[in-house]
Amino acid sequence: MTIADRNARPRLIIAGTGSGAGKTTVTLGLMRALAQRGLSVQGFKCGPDYIDPTYHTAVTGRPSRNLDAWMTSPEYVRDTFQKASAGHDISIIEGVMGLYDGKDPLSNTGSTAEIALVTQTPVILVVDVRSMARSAAAIVLGFQQLEPELNIAGVIVNRCGSAGHYTIVKKAIEQMCGIPVVGWLKRDEDMSIPERHLGLVPAIERGELEPLFQRAADVLMEGTDLDLLLELAASAPPLSAEETSPATTDHTDSDHAESGSDSDAHSDAVIHVNNRHVSYEVQPVIAVARDAAFNFYYPDNLELLEAAGARLQYFSPLAGEDIPTDVDGIYLGGGFPEEFAAEIAGNQGFLDGLRQAAQSNMPLFAECGGYMVLGETLTNREGIRFDMAGIIPAQVQMQKKRAALGYREASSVQDSFLLKKGEVLRGHEFHYSTMSYRDEETIPYAYETKGLRGLKQEGYAAGNIVAGYTHVHLGSYPAAARRWVEHCQAYRKERYIQE
């Protein structure tokens, strides 16, 4: 297969009838199978999930991207897809939950269906057909009728008991629904993806899922018509060549015109100190912790910071690395710090660097796992307590049950380097730990978050520290990225003046 028309963008969405239908297994198997054919495959994930994109990246060899029209906007999603899919033979988008499940039970908001409509992508519906025959046709027919504008182009049936079972459900679905059943996967409990929660160290970091990826591809190729899938992907309509930059797509930004041009951020400047000229590099540097403990970052967030003028410098606390010298900001993302608490507690250079950054008023942003590390102690699931940075007067305790899950609108309760009071970022919250403050009444909260269960005060903001459980998407309000970089730039300038 070659790319005849770069605007055609062959693409498919792999959706499920519900969580557990098998869409992740099908997605990974398809990605690997197509890559083995020599195709360049670009992965995407509907919604805010971090784990599945990590799997996609391991299979395809290139970063997978999140597509979320609620956290950002339909225009932002289309632009992200256009840019990331450019130059690749095919794009495979993995859905989230069931095809129509999202933020709102009365609409497609936040669902796989919304992304399919926004990107005009053909849908391959994965149906678990255990213990059913003609009833499978009723399920597919219902999915077709719920949203007539959606292009459900084909079906893959999962967990078939035998080839004969597959033949029965294939005939029933094709007779009643008028779309092809392009393949099947036999029932194989050993092929299931491990349960994903924040207590699970990503097996992908250790390479342990590589045999599973290959097995998924082998099983998929055994029972699926890949040529037909490629034809369905190529049937997707061309997308408009008009694109807007995510760095400048700002639907609620009132101070966009005041932020200055990106070209200015990469120049050299001269300031006057004690009647002498001092040259300094205006481009600020943000240190980003990135390893198995801190690996939950939306690529968009990192790119928006770079587009705003920052240079990112990655480091690994787990490898014993300190915070890099000569940086002007710190970004601690989420991940699995509880699984590596001993290593983190043992890296005193890293923890001391966080404390020094806080004392020097360096912009420091931490979310979820990074937020946990800023507390005084972290107690893991085995009840072992480890000393952390002690910047936030609170203790973190891992729980056996999930503590929070869902979309969040995070409204700033005070001015900070990230947001002015009342400004809003959209994001997602998902964690198994709780943060217990020593004095709840005096805590300077960062956000008031809005979710399905109403409003709550969340996070911590003091000095130039902004931290919280909410994983924010800067694409929901790009002005926040620009303001963050501007504060890092101001911090850098102040350092040069003092030196």
Stockholm file with secondary structure:
# STOCKHOLM 1.0

chainA/1-499         MTIADRNARPRLIIAGTGSGAGKTTVTLGLMRALAQRGLSVQGFKCGPDYIDPTYHTAVTGRPSRNLDAWMTSPEYVRDTFQKASAGHDISIIEGVMGLYDGKDPLSNTGSTAEIALVTQTPVILVVDVRSMARSAAAIVLGFQQLEPELNIAGVIVNRCGSAGHYTIVKKAIEQMCGIPVVGWLKRDEDMSIPERHLGLVPAIERGELEPLFQRAADVLMEGTDLDLLLELAASAPPLSAEETSPATTDHTDSDHAESGSDSDAHSDAVIHVNNRHVSYEVQPVIAVARDAAFNFYYPDNLELLEAAGARLQYFSPLAGEDIPTDVDGIYLGGGFPEEFAAEIAGNQGFLDGLRQAAQSNMPLFAECGGYMVLGETLTNREGIRFDMAGIIPAQVQMQKKRAALGYREASSVQDSFLLKKGEVLRGHEFHYSTMSYRDEETIPYAYETKGLRGLKQEGYAAGNIVAGYTHVHLGSYPAAARRWVEHCQAYRKERYIQE
#=GR chainA/1-499 SS CCCSCTTTCCEEEEEESSTTSSHHHHHHHHHHHHHHTTCCEEEEEESSCSHHHHHHHHHHSSCCEEECTTTSCHHHHHHHHHHHHTTCSEEEEEEEEETTCSSCTTSCTTSHHHHHHHHTCCEEEEEECTTCSTHHHHHHHHHHHHCTTSCEEEEEEEEESSHHHHHHHHHHHHHHHCSCEEEEEECCGGGCCCCCSTTSCCGGGGTTTHHHHHHHHHHHHHHBCHHHHHHHHHTSCCCCSCCCCTTTCCSSCSSGGGSCCGGGGGSEEEEEETTEEEEEECSCEEEEECSSSEEECCHHHHHHHHHTTCEEEEECGGGTCCCCSSCSEEEECEECGGGGHHHHHHCHHHHHHHHHHHHTTCCEEEETHHHHHTSSEEECTTSCEEECCCCSSEEEEECSSCCEEEEEEEEESSCCSSCCTTCEEEEEEEESEEEEESCGGGCCCSEEEEETTEEEEESEEETTEEEESCEEEGGGCTHHHHHHHHHHHHHHHHHHHHC
#=GC SS_cons         CCCSCTTTCCEEEEEESSTTSSHHHHHHHHHHHHHHTTCCEEEEEESSCSHHHHHHHHHHSSCCEEECTTTSCHHHHHHHHHHHHTTCSEEEEEEEEETTCSSCTTSCTTSHHHHHHHHTCCEEEEEECTTCSTHHHHHHHHHHHHCTTSCEEEEEEEEESSHHHHHHHHHHHHHHHCSCEEEEEECCGGGCCCCCSTTSCCGGGGTTTHHHHHHHHHHHHHHBCHHHHHHHHHTSCCCCSCCCCTTTCCSSCSSGGGSCCGGGGGSEEEEEETTEEEEEECSCEEEEECSSSEEECCHHHHHHHHHTTCEEEEECGGGTCCCCSSCSEEEECEECGGGGHHHHHHCHHHHHHHHHHHHTTCCEEEETHHHHHTSSEEECTTSCEEECCCCSSEEEEECSSCCEEEEEEEEESSCCSSCCTTCEEEEEEEESEEEEESCGGGCCCSEEEEETTEEEEESEEETTEEEESCEEEGGGCTHHHHHHHHHHHHHHHHHHHHC
//
